[in-house]
Amino acid sequence: MTRTQQIGNIERFRMRRMAVALVCLALLLSCGLQARPTPTTPPLTLTAPPSTSTPIPTTTAQETGTDRLEERMKMVDTQIRRRGVTDEDVLAALERVPRHEFVPEKYQNQAYADHPLPIGHGQTISQPYIVALMTELLQLKNTDRVLEIGTGSGYQAAILAEIVAEVYTVEIVEPLAHDAKERLARLGSANVHTLHADGYFGWEEHGPYDAIIVTAAPDHIPQPLVRQLKDGAKLVIPVGPPGGYQTLWEITKVGEEVKKRNVTGVLFVPLTGEH
């Protein structure tokens, strides 16, 4: 074999090796592309599991204050604080109590809106600002015993319960009284005591009270409520005809006399009963 033939054989061998290498490379690239399909689900975000050394406590929405907390904080900031309510205990109570729990299901999307809402039986849950204003007017202390007339859904009683030692609340509409009692117990307001009765006559058994709040409007100031006030205590009450102009009064008992202050005009459902 001549030298020229040897060189030709070597070149043909090298060309065959190169062709084989190219085929292998093509196969590898093809396999690599098939092995990386496009993901159809987003990646998982992993968090550390809770520690097993201590039990996780179970708490109610009222205790944690996390259930729709942002809505309550916005409500307090925009509807209440900006209108002049400054009592920090009152503001904190409105941030803690889950108002939507006291509203019928079909109105829960409006629970933190700036208006009252129906709760059935011709009654309403008051506008958040009015709840805050009336509560602040009482000038409450954490040792107080307070009487509420007109339990309704129980929301005002729950607010009071966050601030004072004991709350006594009276409701004349039996289904509302029953439902409020169960709701308050479920949400942990253990210091609220409920009674189905005519609120015009108060709840004399547990008086005299450090403060009394009335959440329905009689056409005059009930004297049984004035008599159940401690000396120096306050009664906050709307007074006026049903559907007409009503006045929110702040009444302070001084000995056997009362001092009255006209706070603002309001509109409440009437105080019903056999009086």
C-alpha positions as CSV (number, residue, x, y, z in Angstrom):
1,M,0.0,0.0,0.0
2,T,1.4,3.4,-1.0
3,R,1.8,6.3,1.3
4,T,-1.0,8.1,-0.5
5,Q,-3.4,5.2,0.1
6,Q,-2.6,5.1,3.8
7,I,-3.3,8.9,4.2
8,G,-6.7,8.4,2.4
9,N,-7.7,5.6,4.7
10,I,-6.8,7.7,7.8
11,E,-8.9,10.6,6.5
12,R,-11.9,8.3,5.9
13,F,-11.6,6.8,9.4
14,R,-11.5,10.3,11.0
15,M,-14.6,11.3,9.0
16,R,-16.5,8.3,10.1
17,R,-15.6,9.0,13.8
18,M,-16.8,12.6,13.4
19,A,-20.1,11.5,11.9
20,V,-20.7,9.0,14.7
21,A,-19.9,11.8,17.3
22,L,-22.4,14.1,15.6
23,V,-25.1,11.5,15.7
24,C,-24.5,10.8,19.4
25,L,-24.5,14.5,20.2
26,A,-27.8,14.9,18.4
27,L,-29.3,12.0,20.4
28,L,-28.1,13.4,23.7
29,L,-29.5,16.9,23.0
30,S,-32.8,15.3,22.0
31,C,-33.0,13.3,25.2
32,G,-32.1,16.3,27.3
33,L,-34.9,18.4,25.8
34,Q,-37.4,15.7,26.4
35,A,-36.3,15.3,30.0
36,R,-37.3,18.9,30.9
37,P,-41.0,19.3,30.4
38,T,-42.7,22.7,31.0
39,P,-44.2,22.7,34.6
40,T,-48.0,22.8,34.8
41,T,-48.2,23.7,38.5
42,P,-46.5,26.5,40.5
43,P,-43.7,25.6,42.8
44,L,-44.6,24.8,46.4
45,T,-43.7,27.3,49.1
46,L,-42.6,25.4,52.1
47,T,-42.8,26.7,55.7
48,A,-41.3,25.2,58.9
49,P,-43.7,22.9,60.7
50,P,-44.9,24.1,64.1
51,S,-42.9,23.0,67.1
52,T,-44.1,19.9,68.8
53,S,-42.6,20.8,72.2
54,T,-45.5,23.1,73.2
55,P,-49.2,22.8,72.3
56,I,-50.8,25.4,70.0
57,P,-53.5,27.2,72.0
58,T,-57.0,27.4,70.6
59,T,-58.6,30.9,70.7
60,T,-61.8,32.6,69.6
61,A,-61.9,35.3,67.0
62,Q,-62.5,37.8,69.8
63,E,-59.4,36.7,71.7
64,T,-57.0,36.8,68.7
65,G,-58.6,39.8,67.0
66,T,-57.4,38.4,63.7
67,D,-60.7,37.6,62.0
68,R,-61.3,40.5,59.6
69,L,-59.0,42.6,61.8
70,E,-58.0,44.9,58.9
71,E,-61.6,45.9,58.3
72,R,-62.1,46.7,62.0
73,M,-58.9,48.8,62.2
74,K,-60.0,50.7,59.1
75,M,-63.5,51.2,60.6
76,V,-62.0,52.6,63.8
77,D,-59.6,54.8,62.0
78,T,-61.9,56.3,59.3
79,Q,-65.3,56.2,61.0
80,I,-64.6,56.7,64.7
81,R,-61.2,58.1,65.6
82,R,-61.4,60.8,62.9
83,R,-64.8,62.0,64.2
84,G,-63.3,62.7,67.6
85,V,-63.7,59.6,69.7
86,T,-60.4,59.4,71.7
87,D,-61.0,56.9,74.5
88,E,-58.4,54.3,73.9
89,D,-60.3,51.6,75.8
90,V,-63.3,52.2,73.5
91,L,-61.2,52.2,70.3
92,A,-59.4,49.0,71.4
93,A,-62.7,47.3,72.1
94,L,-64.1,48.1,68.7
95,E,-61.0,46.7,67.1
96,R,-61.2,43.5,69.1
97,V,-64.9,42.6,68.9
98,P,-65.8,40.9,65.5
99,R,-68.8,43.0,64.5
100,H,-69.7,40.7,61.6
101,E,-70.5,37.9,64.1
102,F,-73.4,40.1,65.3
103,V,-74.9,40.8,61.8
104,P,-77.2,38.5,59.9
105,E,-75.4,36.5,57.2
106,K,-76.9,38.3,54.3
107,Y,-75.5,41.6,55.6
108,Q,-72.1,40.4,56.7
109,N,-70.4,42.1,53.7
110,Q,-71.7,45.4,55.2
111,A,-70.7,44.6,58.8
112,Y,-68.0,47.3,59.0
113,A,-69.9,49.9,56.9
114,D,-70.8,53.4,58.3
115,H,-74.5,52.7,58.9
116,P,-76.9,50.6,61.0
117,L,-78.1,47.2,59.8
118,P,-81.3,45.2,60.3
119,I,-81.1,42.3,62.7
120,G,-84.7,41.1,62.4
121,H,-87.9,41.7,64.4
122,G,-87.9,45.4,63.5
123,Q,-84.6,46.0,65.3
124,T,-81.1,47.2,64.2
125,I,-77.5,47.0,65.1
126,S,-76.4,50.6,65.5
127,Q,-73.9,52.5,63.3
128,P,-70.3,51.8,64.6
129,Y,-69.7,55.5,65.3
130,I,-72.8,55.8,67.5
131,V,-71.8,52.7,69.5
132,A,-68.4,54.3,70.1
133,L,-69.8,57.7,70.9
134,M,-72.3,56.4,73.4
135,T,-69.8,54.1,75.0
136,E,-67.2,57.0,75.4
137,L,-69.9,59.3,77.0
138,L,-70.3,56.8,79.8
139,Q,-66.7,57.4,81.0
140,L,-66.2,53.8,82.0
141,K,-63.7,52.2,84.4
142,N,-62.6,48.6,84.4
143,T,-64.2,48.0,87.8
144,D,-67.7,49.3,86.7
145,R,-71.0,47.4,86.6
146,V,-73.1,48.6,83.6
147,L,-76.7,48.2,82.6
148,E,-77.7,48.1,79.0
149,I,-81.3,48.4,77.8
150,G,-81.9,46.9,74.4
151,T,-79.6,43.9,73.9
152,G,-80.4,43.5,70.2
153,S,-77.7,41.4,68.6
154,G,-75.5,41.7,71.6
155,Y,-72.8,43.9,69.9
156,Q,-73.0,46.9,72.3
157,A,-72.9,44.5,75.3
158,A,-69.8,42.8,73.8
159,I,-68.1,46.2,73.5
160,L,-68.9,47.1,77.1
161,A,-67.7,43.7,78.2
162,E,-64.2,44.4,76.9
163,I,-64.0,47.5,79.1
164,V,-65.8,46.9,82.4
165,A,-66.2,44.2,85.0
166,E,-69.8,43.3,84.6
167,V,-72.5,44.0,82.0
168,Y,-76.2,43.4,82.6
169,T,-78.4,43.7,79.5
170,V,-82.1,43.5,79.0
171,E,-84.0,42.7,75.8
172,I,-87.8,42.6,75.4
173,V,-87.9,40.6,72.1
174,E,-87.4,37.0,73.2
175,P,-85.8,35.5,70.1
176,L,-83.2,38.4,70.1
177,A,-82.5,37.8,73.8
178,H,-82.1,34.1,73.3
179,D,-79.8,34.5,70.2
180,A,-77.7,37.2,71.9
181,K,-77.2,35.1,75.0
182,E,-75.9,32.2,72.9
183,R,-73.7,34.4,70.7
184,L,-72.1,36.2,73.6
185,A,-71.3,32.9,75.3
186,R,-69.8,31.5,72.1
187,L,-67.6,34.5,71.6
188,G,-66.3,34.4,75.2
189,S,-68.1,37.4,76.8
190,A,-68.4,35.6,80.1
191,N,-69.1,38.8,82.1
192,V,-72.3,39.6,80.2
193,H,-75.6,38.7,81.9
194,T,-78.8,38.7,79.8
195,L,-82.4,39.0,80.7
196,H,-85.6,38.8,78.7
197,A,-87.8,41.6,80.1
198,D,-89.2,45.1,79.6
199,G,-86.1,47.3,79.7
200,Y,-88.1,50.4,80.8
201,F,-87.9,49.1,84.3
202,G,-84.2,48.3,84.2
203,W,-82.8,45.4,86.2
204,E,-83.1,46.5,89.8
205,E,-81.8,43.3,91.3
206,H,-78.2,44.2,90.4
207,G,-78.3,48.0,90.8
208,P,-77.3,50.6,91.5
209,Y,-75.1,50.8,88.4
210,D,-72.0,52.8,87.6
211,A,-73.5,53.6,84.2
212,I,-76.6,52.8,82.1
213,I,-76.9,52.9,78.3
214,V,-80.1,52.7,76.4
215,T,-80.0,51.6,72.7
216,A,-83.7,52.3,71.8
217,A,-85.6,55.5,72.1
218,P,-88.4,56.1,74.6
219,D,-90.5,59.3,74.4
220,H,-89.4,60.3,77.8
221,I,-86.6,59.5,80.3
222,P,-87.6,56.4,82.3
223,Q,-87.5,57.2,86.0
224,P,-86.8,53.6,87.1
225,L,-83.5,53.8,85.2
226,V,-82.6,57.1,86.9
227,R,-83.3,55.5,90.3
228,Q,-80.9,52.6,89.5
229,L,-77.9,54.9,88.9
230,K,-75.3,55.4,91.5
231,D,-74.6,58.9,92.7
232,G,-72.4,60.6,90.1
233,A,-73.1,57.9,87.5
234,K,-74.2,58.6,83.9
235,L,-77.2,57.5,81.8
236,V,-76.8,57.8,78.0
237,I,-80.1,57.6,76.2
238,P,-81.9,58.7,73.0
239,V,-85.3,60.3,73.6
240,G,-87.9,61.2,71.1
241,P,-90.9,60.0,69.0
242,P,-90.6,56.9,66.8
243,G,-89.3,57.9,63.4
244,G,-89.1,61.6,64.4
245,Y,-86.3,63.9,65.7
246,Q,-84.6,62.3,68.7
247,T,-82.0,63.7,71.0
248,L,-79.1,61.8,72.5
249,W,-78.9,62.8,76.1
250,E,-76.0,62.5,78.6
251,I,-77.6,62.4,82.1
252,T,-75.6,62.6,85.3
253,K,-77.1,61.8,88.6
254,V,-76.1,64.2,91.4
255,G,-77.8,63.3,94.7
256,E,-81.5,63.4,94.0
257,E,-81.2,65.6,90.9
258,V,-80.0,65.0,87.4
259,K,-77.9,67.1,85.0
260,K,-78.8,66.8,81.3
261,R,-76.6,67.5,78.3
262,N,-77.9,67.5,74.7
263,V,-75.2,65.6,72.8
264,T,-76.6,65.3,69.2
265,G,-79.6,64.4,67.1
266,V,-80.0,60.6,66.4
267,L,-82.5,58.1,65.0
268,F,-83.2,54.9,67.0
269,V,-85.9,52.3,66.9
270,P,-88.5,52.9,69.6
271,L,-88.2,51.4,73.1
272,T,-91.1,49.0,73.2
273,G,-92.8,47.5,76.2
274,E,-95.9,47.6,78.4
275,H,-95.0,50.8,80.2
